Amino acid sequence: MTKTFNKIPENRPNTPLLNSIDHPSQLKVLNSDELLSLSNEIREFVLYCVGKTGGHFGAGLGVVELTVALHYVFKTPEDRLVWDVGHQTYPHKILTGRREEMLTIRQHKGLSGFPKRSESEYDTFGVGHSSTSMSAALGMAIAAAQNKITRNTIAVMGDGAMTAGLAFEAINHAAHVDANLLVVLNDNQMSISKNVGGLSTYFAKLWSSKLYNQLRETGKKALRTMPGTTNFVRRTEEYMKSIVSPATIFEELGFYYVGPIDGHNLPLLIQTLSNVKEIKGAVLLHVITQKGKGYEPAEDDPVGYHALSKIEPKASEKIPHKNPSVPKPPKYSKVFGDWLCDMAASDKRLIGITPAMCDGSGMNEFAGKYPDRFEDVAIAEQHAVTLAAGMACDNLKPVVAIYSTFLQRAYDQLIHDVALQNLDVLFAIDRAGLVGEDGATHGGVFDLSYLRCVPNMIVMTPSDENETRQLLYTGYQFSGPAAVRYPRGVGPGVPIEQTMIEVQIGKGRIVRSGARTAILNFGTLLSAAFDVAEKLGATIVDMRFVKPLDKDLIRELTATHELLVTVEENVIAGGAGAAVSEYLAAAAISIPILHIGIPDQFIDHGKHSQQLKSVGLDTTGILKKIDERLALLKISQNP
């Protein structure tokens, strides 16, 4: 029986069974009672670890029994186990030799919060985005067949991931190639069907059994030569199964459907997985789980407990805040959410669109105030963008709130459906730049490069909270596709003007006048760049726009300075700095230029400040790079 906890352990719990498991093969010596006890120990250990480090929470608690059952029944890593999204893999990491490293998860140089091939042979596919597991697992199943290797391939996919087109493309192909593939549909929202009780469980057992499968296949073979009977048998079988399950749709798509079954009933999971293991071809096992299972607050609020910040010391242990009277600056997502509500109040054409990121993008208040003007399209980024394009065709003004890393998935739609037709769509791009503990899979470091090359687009990089609000307004007023990118977390604390003012398109602003060196800042590194300018006596410019560039201002700066420096939290390749160099080359202007940004590599997880420091985008790093270039050019920069 699943043990329910009501608090996060402050000290490491006593987990004798778990401590004896260093690799999944050791599960096979445990009896059923020990496996149940182990599941409770894993759940308590996950609670303890996340309490110390912070991290994704509810999804992992919901798949403890499923994880134990999968590793018990299958021979991993020889059998390929492919997880979707990755939020749910903490129990998997614990059982696959990484138990003692869990307190480093999502920390600088520690374990990744997601499956990572370089981290463990049990992590068969690196993942951070949703809906990839079925395609990847199918590729592995086909590879096994090509190489004449006998092994099992299992994809674990959440019900939310099934909304993505990629999942259905994989389903279609799996049936076409008749691959040996098991898809475990982890349904933690009951979004496909409800468990109808004992009858459905009985039929799940029956349909997964060797006896039923043998009878089914033998009957088909026997009747294959008898005209007029095959269709009758098939239809009768489908009719009987459709009475108690959603089997018909998956069967029509070529999958042998089993379920739904209780995903927290460990003996049932083991029995069912052992049965479906013997079924050849594409099989879908539908399991019902509860997000946050075993932790009472998370069971009551699965959305709120999707992820958890580390548990801070008790009030008596806390270090007093330097100035408790100073309010904490708002998150950039809150700045966007407030602007969205204000804008919606003044323009009834506004429609807010998000691909399943209502809370993360700061849209909860808007969704509550304007439910008829809010569209959550689930995990379907491509659809979100083309939906917006269709709305724009009929005089609505859609605002697509999307993370930078997820917009990559809809790049084709952005080009062909929005930009090519010059449609009036505003992209509010959250999580632009480095994103801290979520690491490389979620890093939004490419958007400046992939957006500025698209005709008709304007691309804006606000430097603080107020600039974000004003440039969102500017992009909204612009007739055509526009993008405003802003980072995760809080701003520098700049006061926000409630009055919305349209900024002149393509115009930057000089923040500090200096000599010899001019620093052109694109985005929220302005504070660090300003500190550097102060130390050097340099000019600092908040460029605001990557596209169109303020060419007049750049030309003026080249006439009065000896070195131009561009600063951006984006990859250097093709980024804002590259745009400046391209202009200078086209205008035949010769001046030394230094590009400071993210180098040609993926940046691993850690605190945002650690990530910036690692690539030289903090004050010290920027200053060092400029000093080195000044020395190379033999330019004396006196403050």
N, C-alpha and C positions, 0 to 999 in steps of 0.2 A: 504494500500500500504506500502511495506517495505521502511523504511527510511534509506537512505545511509549516513554514517558518514565518514569523511575523516581524523579525528584525534582522539586520545585517550583523553577522558576527564581528566583534571587534578584534578577537584573537583567533589564531588559526584553529579551526575545529579539529576534533579527534576523528581521523579518517583511516582506520587500520586497513580496511579492505582496499581502499583507493591507493594507499601508500604501497601496496604490494603489486600494483599494476604499472609496469613500465612500458608495456607494449600490448596491443589488443589480443594477441594469441593467448595471453594469460587469462583472459575472460573465460575461455572454454573449460577451465578446470573448476569454475564456480558453479554451484547448484542454483536452483531458481530462487531460493530464499536469499542467498548471498548476492545474487544479481540485483534483487530488489533493494537490499541494504546498500549495495554499491551505488545504485542510482540516487538514493537519498544523500549519501556522502558526497557524490559529485555535485548535487544541487547546492548543498551547504558550502562546499568549497568554492563554487562559482560565486555565490553570494559574498563570501569572504574576500575573494580576489578582486571582484569589481568594486567592493567597498573600499579597497585600498588604492586601486588604480583608476577607477572610473572605467566606463566602456559600455558596450552594448550588452543588453541585460535580458530583456523579456524573451527574445527569440531563443536564446540558448537554454533558458530554464524550460522552455516548452518542448525541447527535443531531447531531453536527457535520456528517457527510456528508448526513444527511437535510435539515438546514437549508440547506446549500449547494445541494442538488438542488432543493428547493422554490423558492428564490429564483431559481435558474437557469432552471427550466422555466416558472414562472408570472411574470406581470407585476404584481408587487407595487409599491405598495399598491393599485393598481386592482383586481387580483384580491385577494380577502379571505382572509388567512391568520390563522386563529384558533387560538391555543395553549391547551392545557389546563394547569391548575395554575400554570404559570409558572416552576417551578424550572428548566426546560430551555431557557430563552430567552436565556441569555447569548450564545451564538453568533449568534442572531438580532439581538440588540442591537448586537453588534460589526459585523455586515454592513449595518446600516441607519443608518449615520451617527453612531453613538455610541461608536466605538472609543476615541477620546481621552478620553471621560468615564468609561470603565469603572473607573478607580481611585477613582471617587466612589460606586460602586454600594453601596446600602444605607446610605450615610453621610448625615448631616444635610445637607439641601438638595442632595443628589446624586441619581444615577439610582436608580430603584426596582429592587428585586430581582425584580419581576414586570412583565408587560406593563401599560402605563398609557396610556390614550388621550390624556391631556394631555401626555405626554412625546414622542410620535412618531406620525405618521400611519400608520406601519407597525404600530403596536400597535392593532389594530382593535377589541380588546375587553379591558377591564381584568379581571384575574383574580388570584386568590390561592387560592381554593378549587378543589377538584377537580370534574371531570365536567360542567363548564358549556359546553365548547367546541362540542359538537355542537348543543345547543339554540340557542346564540348564532349559530353559522354557518348553521343552518337559517333562522333569522330573517332573516339577511342575504341568503340565497339567495331567499327568498320576496319580500323587498323589491326585489331586482334584477328578479325576474319582474314584480312589480307596476309597477315604474317602467320596464319594457321596456329594461333595461340588460343587455348581454351581458358577462358576466364570470364568472370561476370563484370558487368559494367552497370553502375547504379548512379542515377542522378536524383538528388533531393531538391525538390522545387516547391516553393511556397505558393499558396493560392493566389497571392497578389502578383507573383511573377507570371502567372498564366495569362495575365491581361496583355502582355507584350506580344507583338507580332512575331518576334524571334522565336518564342516558344511554339507558336503554331506552325511556323516554317519548319521547325525541327520535327514536330509531330507528323507533319505531312511527309517529310523525307524518310523518317524512321519506318513508316509503313511501306514506303516505296522500295526500300532496300532490304526489308525483312530482317532487320538487325536484332541481335540478342541484346535487348536494352530493358532494364527495369527503371521506371520513373516512379519515385515515391513522392506523391503529392501531399505535402504537409499543409493541411488546411486548418489554420488556427483562427480563422474568422467565420468558418462555416459558410463561405461565400459561394460555394458550388452546390452543396446540398447539406441537409441536416441528417445527422445520424438518427435513423428511425427506430433504434432500439434493438432488442434481442433478435428479431427476425432478420434484420440486415446483417448482424454479426454472424448468425447461423449461415446465411447464404454466402457471406464472405469466406467463412471456413470451407464451405462446400465447394465454391468456385475455385479456390486456390489448392484444393486437395489433388493428390496424384490420381485418385480414383476418378474424380469428375473430369479432370483434364484428359485422362486416357480414354474414358468413355466418349468424350466430346470429339477427340481426334479420330478414334476408331470408327465412330458413327459417320463422321464426314467422309472417311476413306471408303467405307462400305457403301455409302449412298451416292458416291461420286459418279458411279457408272449407271445409276438408276435415274432415268430422265424424269424431271418434274418433282423430285423429292428434296433436292439439296436446298433450294430456296425456302421450301416449307419448313424444314428443320431449323435453318438459320433464323427465320422470322419468329418461329415458336420460341427458340432460345432467347432471342432479343426481347420478345414480349414479356416472358417470364422474369427476366432480369430487370427490365425497366420498371416493374412493379415496385421494387424496393431499392433501386439505386439509379444514379445517373449514367449507367453503363452505356446506354445506346449511343450517345454522342461520341464517346471514346472508341467504342467498337466500330462505329462507322468510319472513324478516322484511322482504323487499323490497329488499335491497341486492345489487348485483352485486359479488361477492367476487373479489379478486385477491390471490394470495399463498399462503403466506408467502414473503417474499424477504429477502435479506441486507441489513440496513439500513446496513451499512458498505461495501457494494460500490457506490461512487459511479456508475460507468458504468451499472450495472444499475438503480439508482434513477432516474437521469435518463431512461433508455430507458423504464422502466415508467411513470413519471409523465407522460412525453410521450404515451404511448399512452392511459392512462386519462383524460387531459385531454380527449380527443375523445369519450369515452363519455358519453352523456346519462343523466340520472337520478341516483339515489343509488348511489354506489360506495364500497366499503370496501377499502382497500389495507392489507394486513397486512405489516408490516415487523418483522424481528427485530433488535434492537439489544442492546448490552451496556452496562449502566450503568457509568460510569467508564472507558469505552473509551479506551485510549491512555495511561493512567496506571496503572502496574502495581499499586501498593498499593490503588487504588480498584477495579480489576478483581478483586482477591482479596477485598476487603471492601466491596462496594457499599453495604451498610447503614451501616457506620461512616463512609463517605465521602460520605454523602448531602449533608452540608454540612461546611464546613471553617472553623475559626477562622483568623484571620490568623496568618501565621508570625511568631513572636516572635523577637527578637534572640537570637544565640547566648549561651550561658551566660556567656562572658567579657564580653559587652556589656550584660548585664542589670543594671539598677539593683537593689542589694540590697533585699530586703523589709524593711519597717520592723521587723517582729518575726516572723522566720521560725518561732519556736517556737509561735506562735498558729495553730492549724489553720483552714483556710478553712471558713466555714459551709457546711452542706449546701444543695443546691438544694431548693426546695420540692417538686419532683417526687420527689426522694429521700426527703424526709420522708413524703410520701404512700406511696411504695413500701414503706418500712420499716413504716409503720403497717398497710398492707394485709397484709403477711406476718404480722405479730403478731396482727392481728385474725383472720386465717384460721386461725391455729393454735389459737385459742380458740373458734371458731365454724365448724362444718363446713357451715353453711348458706350461707356467703359465696361468692359467685361474682363474679369480676372480669371486666368487659366493657370493651373498647376498640374504637373504629372506626379501626383501622390505626395507632394511636399507642402501641404497646407500649413502645418505647424512649423516646419523648418524654414519656410520662406516668409513667415510672419503674416500669414493671411487669415488667421483665425477670426480676428475682429471683423475683417471685411466679409468673410463668409457668413458670419452671424448677422451683420447689418444688411447685407445685400445677397441673400441666398439665391435669388433669381438671376443674379449677374455673376455668379461664381461657378466655375467649371473645374472640378477635379476629375481628370481623365484617367486616373490610376497610372500604373507604370507603363506609360505609352507616350514617350517623348515625341516620337515622329507624328503621332496623331495630334498631340497638343499643338504643334507648330502648323500643320496643315489645317486643323480646325480653326486656328486663329486667322489663317489666310482666307478661308471661306467666309468667316465673319466680316473681315475687312472688305471683302468684295461687296457686301451689302450694308456699308456705312456704319458698322459698329467699329469701336476702337478697342481691340483686344490688347491686353497686357499679359505677356507670358512670363511668369515668374519661374525661373529654372536655375538649377545649379550649373556652373560652368562645365563641370565634368559630364553632366547629363545632356547638355546641349550638343555635345559632340555626337551623340546618337541621332540627332535630328538635323545634322548638317546638310544632308541632301535636300530635306524639306525647306530648310532656311534658304538655300540657294534657289531651288527650282520653283517652290510654291510661294515664297514671300518676296525675295529680292528680285528675281527675274521679272516678276509682275509689278514690282515697285509698290507693294501693298503696305498699308498703314498699320504696322504692327510694332509694338514696343517690347523689347526683350529686357527684362530686369534680371541680370545675371548675378546670382548670389554665389558665395564661396569662390570668388575669383582670387587667384593667387594660391599660395600655399595654405593648407587647411589644418595643419597640426597633426593630432594623433591619428586621424583617419588615413594619413599617408598618401602614397603615390596614386592609388586607385581613385582617390577623390580630389586630387590636386587640380585646381582650375588654372593651369599655367599656360594654356595654349590658345585661349580665346582671342586675344589681341591678334595673334598670328593668323588664325583661320577666319577671323571676321573682316579684317581690314582689306583682304584681297577680294572681297565680294562687292561688285558694283551696287550702287544705290544705298548702301549701308552707311550710316554714321555711327561712330564708335566713341563712347565717352568714358573717361576715367576720373571720377570724382576723387578728391583728396581727403575729404572728411564728411561728417554727418550732414552739415548744411549744404555742401556742394552736391552730395548725393540727392538730397531732396530737390534742389534747384535743377540739376541735370536730368532727373527723372521727369520733371515738369517740362523741361526743354525738349526732351525726346518725345514726350507725349504730344507736344504742340507741333512737332515736325511732321510733315506730310510724307510719309514713306517709312521704310524699315529703319529702326534705330535701336541701339543697344547701350545700356548703362551697366558697367560691371563694378561690383563692390565686394569686399571680402567678408569672410566669416568673423564673428566676434564683435568687439566694441570699437568705437572710434576714439579719437584723441580728446573728445569732450568739448568740441566746438559748439557754441550756442546755435540752435536751429531757428532760423527765421520762418515763422509760420506763413508769411506772405510768400507766394510762389512767384518767382521772377524768371522769365525766359532769358537764358544766356545766349548771346550772339553765337551762332554756329561757327565753329572753327576758330575761336578766339581764346588764347590763353591769357594769363595774368602774371605780371612780375610781382613776386612776393618780397624779394630783397634785391636791391641793386648793389653790384660789386664790380670787380675788375678781373681781367685776364681769363678767368674760368666762368663759364655759364653752365649751370646745372638745369637740365630740362627734366622735370619730374612728371611722370605719368601715373597717377593713382595715389594710394594711401601710404606710400613711403615718404610723403612730403615732410613729416616731422623729422625723420632721420636725415633726409637730404638737407633740410633747413639748418640743422645743427652742424652739418659738415660745411655748409656755406658760411655760417658764422665763423667757424674756426679758420676757414681759408680766406675770408673776405671776398667770397665769390658771389656772383649773381645766381639767384634761384628763381625758377619760373614754374608755375603750376600750369601745365599745358592743357589740361582738361580734355582735349580732343586728340585722339589718335588719327581719326578720319572724320572730316578733313583736318589736315594739319594747319596750324597757324604759320603759314609760310612767310608772311610779312615779318612776323616777330623773329622767326629763325634767321631771316636775312639780316635784320637789324643787329641781332646778337653776333653774327659772324663778322660784322664790320667793326665791332667794338671789343671783341674778346679773342683770345689766342687758343682756347680749347673749349669744345663743347662736350658735355657729359650727359648722357641720357640714363635715366633710372626708371625701372619698371619691375613689378612683381609678375613677370611673364617670361617665357623663354626668350632668350636673345634672338634666336633664329626667327626671322620674319616678324619680329615684334615692333614695338613703337620706335625703338632706336633705329631699326632697319628702315622704317619709313622716313626718318629724318635723313639718314644717309642716302637713300634713294632720291630724295628731293635735292640734296646738295649736289649729287652727281648730275642730275638732270639740269640743274641750274648752273653747272660748271663753277661751283663755289668750292674752293680748296681750303680746308681747315681741319686740323686734327680733331678727331672725335673718338670718344670712349663710350662703349655701351656697357652698362651695368645691369644685369638681370640674372635670370636663372640659366645656368649652363646647360649643355646638351646631355642631360642625365635626369633620371627620375629621382626625386627627393624622398627619402624614407621618412617614416612617421617620427614624431617627437613633438614637443611643444613648438608653437609657431615661432617663438623667439629663437629657439634652438635651430629650427630650419633656416630662418633668415641668417643667423650667424654662420651656419655651415656653408652658405653660398655667398657670403660677403655682402648681404643686403641690410645689415644693421649699420649703425653710425660708424663704428670702428672699421668695418669692412669696406664701406663706401669711401671713407677717408683714406684708407690704405691704398685702395686701387687708384684713386685720383693722385695721391702723392707719388706713387710709382710712375704714373704716366707723365706727370709734371717733370719728374727727375729725368725720365727718358727723353723728353722734349727740351730739357734744359730751360724750363720756364720757372722763374722765381715768383712764387705766389705768396706775397706778404699780406697778412690780414689788415 
